């Protein structure tokens, strides 16, 4: 056996007495610690070729990893060769790195890299006819010109493009993509949400026509197979392509990859929550290193991890501070939800927001109402003073458990009996944060029965519906759009004058070290949907925490002040990016047994010198009828955390290296 993740090629001389070629195959089926097996074939196959092999009584797809000398043991024959181009060497190298870096099985990595259905025969689809119009003709702004010059002149491979909402980052992407294509190089562009795909695909298809291959999460198996085949065929013929899609698009084979763009690089959807639990930004950086491609990370609200690297001068930092349309940033107003006098006509929408929507409708313009459904009833907040009880050990909000009538810390397991009145002001006005888009939609339809209303969230996120809503917004056929995180970033909607954030607190008081950062990012991003046309927009932020630094900074767009303070607090509490983090979860059918086993393992880790928080019940303590407990481990050496993740006691434990949250 060779080391896990390594790619080895042997020079093999075939003996006259042996007509077989011996190949080492990595099956796509999980096989435990042994991840590669030797098979024979009657012809030499390329490294990276997909095949079918027998695993006991089963059959599995597999990848040719190496040619090897004849072994001493008896081998089985490769069952079939799958009619698909071999996986390129760059992606094979990336797969080996992912397996090691994320302590993941090679089978899970290859299953992620390859679309399902490659061995099947699918009906060929007639390609769409796309008219190419070239790059936009509008002149670049001075900031865009300077940013391009900065990127071209930099000796670094990775560039963080920090541009305010509406600054024209997409125009930079188009210009850089055109340069790469002119140099005979392909381009891969990652987008975080399906809502952004039609818009961005349209812009790139307008510029580059049939060179564009678009993917997204709603494709059928046949459509995924067609996209992979189209990309692979271009590699075979030496043709450049532009790939646009979600994180999995990073693994489409392309000819001479020269540019990788990760749009909205701060987005949590770039982290895969199933094994292998990779992050697309980190993986893109590795692929950039392997191929020599330039990497562009674009965001109006860069993650603190990317900012940390920029401050350390490990990546190039480019800023765009002005909107491309020369319109001033939207004016934001913070509304204090503790003021009961503001709820005169609605339980959820305050009078100032009602007035703003009515004025916008009268002017024939559009409004957007944003609601973060995540974290429903996550914590108790006092409706009188806005106080949220926090853990004295972790300085994170306690989570209310109605079945236990307890406030619980999901990091150190601190518990506090739920009070009937606020411990800060004594008012009997404790509320549970939460609420859904459907309730807001019903409220809007009651307030404005004549309004043309649409809702866009996970429940309604079919691609045809997304395209239709986007068309209606562009054509002025909608008055009010209600949505969740799907509408909070990237979309260019010039007719939206008013943005209302129903509750800025739902994510802010989640018991997680990233809560303030995510709150700042979401408020800033959704606020950026207003004022992208020919007039200044207005933003109404409803909150029980009007003085919170994240909300105050987001209302004024003050990224720098927020980031400096948040980085300092992270460092004081030893959270990323100042240290590395590993999240461990244990599941079981007995709460007491899970708790006891987690305690034993945590004690052992502490005895070995690890800094451990927990164990404690997970944010959602039961999952699929099983109890879930978690703990987090901090270390200045990531390799130590990888060792823990790779050597867990049994499969009821799961590991997440570099988690984006601790929920």
N, C-alpha and C positions, 0 to 999 in steps of 0.2 A: 504494500500500500504506500501511497505517497501522501505527504502532508495535506490536510484538508484545505481546499481552495487553490492548491498549486496546479500549474499546468506544465506537464512534462512531455517532451517529445524525444523518443529514442530513435536512434539510427538503427534500422532493423535490416538484416540481411537474410533473405529467405533461403532456407536449405532445400536442396533438390528433393529430399525425402519428405518435406513438409510443405504442402501447398496452401496452408492456412496463414492468414494474417491475424495476429492476436491484438485485441483492442481493449483498452480500459474504458468502461462505460459508467457514467453517473446517471442512475435511474431517476426519473422524476417522482417516483414513489418513495415515501419515507422508509428507510431501512435501518434506522438506529445509528449506532456508532460507525458501522461500515458503510461508507457512502459510494464506493466505487468497486466494480467487479470486472473480471476479465472474461471476455467472450471471444469467439473466433468468427472469422468471415472469410469468404473465398476471394475477396478483393480488398485492396487498400482503400480506406475511407478517409475523407478529410477530417481534420480536427474540427470539432464543432458540428459535425453532421448529426442529424436527428435520426434515431433508429427505434425499432421496437425490439424488446428483449423479454425473455421469460424470467420471472422471479418466483421460483417455486411453481405453484399451479397458476399463478397470475401472469398477465402480460403488462408491461409498462413501457412508456416512452422513455428514451434515454438520450444522453449526449455523449458523443465520442470525445474523450478527454486526452487520450494518448495512444500511441502505438507501442506495444511492449514485446519483450522477448517471450518465447514459448515458456509457459509456466510448467511446473512439475505436476500440477494437479490437472484433472480432466476439466475441460471447459464446454460450455454450451454454445450453440451457434446463435448469431444474431438472427432474430426472426424475420425482420424486414427493414428496409431502408426507407425512411419517410421522404416523400418527394417534396423537399423544401431546401432552400439554400442553407449551407452551414452557418452556424452562429459566428459572426466575425470575431477575430482575435481580441479586439478591444472589449467586446461584451463578455467574452469568456474570462478575460482578466478582471473585469468589473464584478462578475459573479463570484469569483474566488475571493476577492476583497470583501464583498458584502457578507459572504458566509463567515469570514473570520471577524470582521469589524462588528457585526451585529450578533455574533454567537448563534448563527442560524444554520440549519441544515442546508446542504447544497441542493437537495431536492426542492425545498421550499423556495430557494432563490431562483432556480430554473423555472419552477412553476409560475413565479411572478414575472420573470423575463419573457416567457413564451405565452402567446395566446392559446386558449383552448381550441381544439378542433383542427390543429395543423395536419393531422393525419387523415382528415375527412375530405371528401370531394364536395365542393360547394359550387352552386350555380354562379357563373360569372355574371357580374352586373355591368350594365352599360355605363361607361363613365360619363359624368356630367360635362357639358360643354361650358367652359369658363372663359369669359372674355377678359383678357389682360389689358389693363389701362396704365400700368406702371406706377411709379411712386407718386405721392401727392405733389401737386404743383405749388401749393402755398409755400412761401419762403420760410425757412427755419428762423426761429427766434434767436436772439443773441445768445441766450443761455443754452439753447439746444446746440448751436454751432460750437460754443466753447466746450460743452460736454463731449461732443464727438471728437473734438481735437484732443481733449484730455485722454479719452479712452485710446485713441490711435497712438498717442505719444507714450503712454504708460508701458513700462516694461513688465508689469504684472499681468497675470493671466485672468484674475478675478476682479470684477468691478462692481461696487455697490452704487447703484443709481438711486439716490434719495431725492425724489421729486414730489412736490406738493400735488394734491389731487388736481387734475386738469393741466399739469405742466407740460404734457405732450411726450410722455415716456414712450408711448407706442410709436410715435414718429421716429424716435431714436432707434427703436427696434427695427423698423422698416429700413432705415438707412444702413444700419449695420448688417442686416440680412442681405441687402442688395450688394454690399461690398464683398461679403463672403461668397455669394453666388458667382459674382464676377471673377473671383479668384479660383473658381472650380471647387468650392466647398459647400457642404450641406449645412442646414440650420435646423435646430430643434428648439421649439418654444413651448414652455410649460405654462399652463394656466390652472388656477386652483379650483374653479367652479364651472359646472356645465353652463351656467348662465352667461359666462364670459366667452364661451367657445364660439357661438354663432357670430358675435360681434367681431371678435379678433380674427376668426377664419375669414369673414367677409373682407376685412381690411387687407389681409395678406393675399387672398385670392384676387382681389382687385389689382394688387401690385404684381403678383407673380403667377397668377393663373394656374395652369395645370401642374405646376411644380409642387403645389400644396397638397399634403396628405393630412387630413383632419381625423382625429379620434376623440372619443369621449365615453363616459361611463354608460351611456344608454345604447351603445352599439350592440347589435346581435352578435352571436358567435360567428356567423358567416361574414358580417361586416368587419369584425376584428381580424378575421383570417384574411379578408381582402386587403385591408390596410397593411398588414404584415407582409403579405405577398408582394404588394406594390412597392413597399420599401425595399424588400429583399431583391426584387427584380432590378431596381435601380442600382443597387450595389453591384449586381452581376454585370450590368451593362455600363457601369461607370458613370451614371447620371446623378446629378445633384438633385436634392429634394428639400422642401421646407415642411417639417413635421410640426403640427400644432395640436396640443391636447393636454390631458391631465398628467399626473406624475408617471404613469406607466408608459407614456410616450417616450420617455427617456431611453427605453429599452428597444425601440424600433431600430433595426439596422439601417445605417445610411452610408453613403459613399463620401469619404473624406469629410468627416464632421469638423467644421471650422468655427461654429458659433452655437452656444447654448444660452438661451434666455429663460430665466425663471421670473415670470411676472407675478406681482403681489407676493414676493418671496417670504413675507412674514406669515402667510396663511397656514393655519394648523392642518388643513387638508393635505399638505405635502408630506405629512407623516402617516405612514401606513400603520393601522392598528392591529393588523393580523401579521403572523410570521411570514417573511422576515420583517420586523418592525423597523424599516429603514426610513430615513428622511430624505426626500428628493433633493433638497438643497445640498446636503452633505454628499450624497451620491453623485449629483451633478458635478460637484467640485472634483471628486475622484475621477469621473469620466473625462473631465476637462484635462486633468493631469495625465491620464493615459493617452488621450488622443492629441493633446496640444491645442485643443479648441479654446477659444475665448469664452469666458463665462460672465454673463450680465445678470446681476440680481437687482430687480427693480421693485420699488415700493415707495408709497407716500409715508409709510410708518414702519420703517425697518425693524426687524426683531432685535432685541438687545444683544443677541448672540452675534449677529452680523455687525452691529455697531461696535461691539467690543473688538472684533477683528479689525475693523477699520481704524479704531482708535489706537490699536497696537501696530498699525501700518502693515498688517499682513495681507490686506486687500486694498485696492484703490477705491477712494471715496469721491463720488461725483454728486454734486447737489444742483437741483433745479428749484428755485425759490419762488418763481412767479408762474401764474397761469398763462397758458399759451394764448388765450383769448383776451388777455389784458384786462379782464374784469376782476375787480377786487374780490377777495375771499368772502364767503357768505358770513353774514352777521349772526352770531349765536346768542341765544338767550337761555339762561338756566332758570327753570321753574321749580320751586320748592314744593314738593308734593305734601309736605307737612301742613301746608296752608289749606285748610278745609274749605275756605271761601272760594277757592278756584274751581271746585267741582260743582258747578251750577246746573249743567245740562248733561253731564256724562260721568260715569264711575271711573273711566280710564283716561279720558281726554279733557285736559284742563281748559278753562275759558280762553286763555291766551292762544292756545293751539287751535281751538275751535274758530276763533276770530281770524287767525292767520290763514286757515284752510278756506274759510268763506271768502276772504279777500282775494285769495289766489284763484278760486273758481270764478269769481266775478270778473277777474282780469283775463279769463280764458286760458289760464296756465294750469300746471299740474302740481300735485302734492304727493309726497311719499311718507308713509308711516312705517317706522321700523320698530320691530319687537323682537327681542332675543328670547325665544322660548326656552332655551337651555337654562337649566338651573331652577326650574319651577319648584317653588316651595323649598328652596335650598336653605334658607335661613330666615330667622325672624327679624323684623325691623320695627322699630317703634314709629308709629304714624305721627306721634306728637313731636319727638325730638330727633328722629332718624337714627337713634343708637342701634348698633348691631353688636351683639356680644362676641368677643374674640377670645381665642385660647390664650391663657397667660404664658404658655410655654412656646407656642409657635407663632403667635401674633397673626393668626388666620381666623376667619369667621367660623364659629361653631355651626354645625348643621342640625336642624331640628328633626327628630324622629318621633312621629306621632304615636307609634306603637309603644314606645318606651317613655314618652313624655320627657325626653332628655335632649339636651343640647350636647353634641358629641364632636370632638376633634378627630378628623379622619387621618391624622398623622401620628399623634402621640396617644390617642385614646382618652384624653381628658374628658370628663363627663360632668355635666351640671344640670341639676333639675330645672326644668322649664318653669319660669316664673309667670305668675298671672299678670303682673304689672311690670313696667319697664324699670330696670334696676338703676337707670340713670336719672329719669325725671319723675318716676312714680305713676305715669299715666297708664291706664288700662286700655291701650290702643296698639297692641302688638299685632303685626300683620305678617302673612307669609308672602314672600316675593314669588311672582309667577303670573301666568295668564297666557292665553294662546291667540294666534292670529285669527282663528275663526270667531272668537268672542269679540275681537276688535272689529272684524269685518261686519258682524251683526250690529255693533254699536254705530259704525259709520253709516250703514244703510238706514238705520233708524234716524240718525241726525240729518242725513242728506239723501232722501229717497230718490231725488232726481239725478244724483251723481253717477257717473260711469266708473265702477269700482272693479279692481282686479286684485287677486291675492296670489302671491308667489312664495311658496315655501317648499319644504321637502315633500309634503303630501301632494302638492300639485305640480311637481317639477318634472313633467314629461317634456321632452324636447320640443314637440309641436306646440305645447302650451307656452313654453318659454319664448319661442320664436314669435308666436302670435301676440303675446303681451308686449314684447319688445317692439313689434311692428305698430301696435296700437299706441304705444307711448311716443314713438317717432312721428306718427301721423296725427297726433293730437286727439285720438279717439278715446282716451282715458282721462279721467279727472283725478282719481286717487289710486295709488298703488300701495298695497299693504304687503309687507314681507319680512323675512328673517335675514339671516346672514347672507343668503344668496343674492340679495340686492344691495349689499353694503359695500361692494368694491368693484372698481374697474369699469362699470357701465357708464357710457357717455350719453346722458339723457338731457339734451339742451332745453327742454320745455319745463323741467322741474324747477320751480321757484322756492317751494317750501318743503322742508324736511322736518318731520316730527319724530322724536325718539320717545316712545311711550314710557319706557322705564329704563334708565341708564344703570340701574342697580342690580339687575338679575345676574349678570356675570361678575360684577364688582365684588359681591359678597360670597362668591363661591370659595370654599376652603382650599385654595390653591395658590402657590407662589406666583403664578402667572396672571392672577385675576386682574390686578391693576393694569398690567401691560395690555391684556386683551381688551379691557374696557376702553382704554385710551385709543387703541387701534380701531376698534369698531366705531366709536363715536366719531373719530376723525374721518374714517373712510365713508361712513354713511352721510356725514355732513358734507363731504365732497361731492355728493350727487346733486347738490343744489348750486345754482348759479353757474352752470357750465355753458349757458347760452349767451344771450346778449344783455343780461341784467344781473345785478347782485342778488343772490339768494338769501333766504333766512332759514335759520335752524332753531328749533325749539327743543331743548333738552329737559325732560321731566325726570326728577330724581328726588330721593329722600336724603341724598348725601351731597348737597350743593357745594359744600366746602372741600370735598375730597380732591386731593391734588390731581388725580387722573382725570376727573371730570372738568376741573377748572382749566387744566392744561389743554385738554381736547377742545374745549369751547373756544380757546384763543389760538389753537394750532401751534402751541408752544412745545414742540417735540423735544428740543434741547433741554429745557428745564426739567421736564418730566423724566427724560432718559438719565440725566445725571443723578437725580435723586433716587430713581429706581435701581440703577446699577450699584449705587452705594449701599442701599438697603439689602440687595441680593448678596453683596459681598459680606456684609455684617452677619447675615444668616447662613452663609455658606451655601448659596444656591447658584445654579448656572446663571451667567456664563463664567463665574469666578471659580467654579469647581465642576467636576463631572458627577452625573447622577444616574443611579440605577433604581428602577421601580420593580419590586417583586410582588407577585400576587399568588395566594394560595387558595384553592377552592376545595370544598368538601361538603358532605351531606350533614355534618354535625357541627353546630356553632362552637360547642365546647372543644371538640377535637381539633378543629381548625385553629382556634385561638391558642390552644396548648402547643400544637406543633409549631405555629408561627413564633411563639415565645421562645421555644427551645432553639430554633434556628437563629433568631435574632441574638440570643445570648451567645451562641457559638460565634457568630460574626463579630460581635463586640469583643469577645475574647481573642479573636484574631486581629484586632486592631482597627476594625471598620467603624465608621461613624454612622449609626443606624437611627432613623426616626421610626417609631412604631414598635411593634405592629399594632394595627387598628383596623376596625371594619372599613371596607371600601365605601366610597360615597354612596354607591348602590350596593348595600350589604348582601343582597341575594340576587343571583343571576342564574336563570334557567333552573331554579329550584335548588341551587347550591349556595352555600355561604362563601363569601369572598372577603379575605383579609389581605391587607397590603402593608408593606414597609418600604422605606426608601433608604438608600445607602449613598453616602457622599464620599468622594475621594479625589485627590489631586492627580492620581494616576489612573487613567482610563483602563489600562490593561488589567489592573487588579479587579475592576468591576466586570470586565469581559470574562475573567477567570471564574468569578462567582456565577455569572449568567450561564456559562458553558458547563457548569458542574452542579446543577441543582439536584436535590435528592431524588425527585421523581417527577412524572409528567403532570401532577396536579399543581406544581409550581410553574409559573411563567415569568419571564424576564422581559423588561423593556429598557434597553439602554438609551440614554438621552431622551427620556420621556418629555412630551410637551406639556404634560400636566400630571398631577398626583391625585386625580379623582378616581 
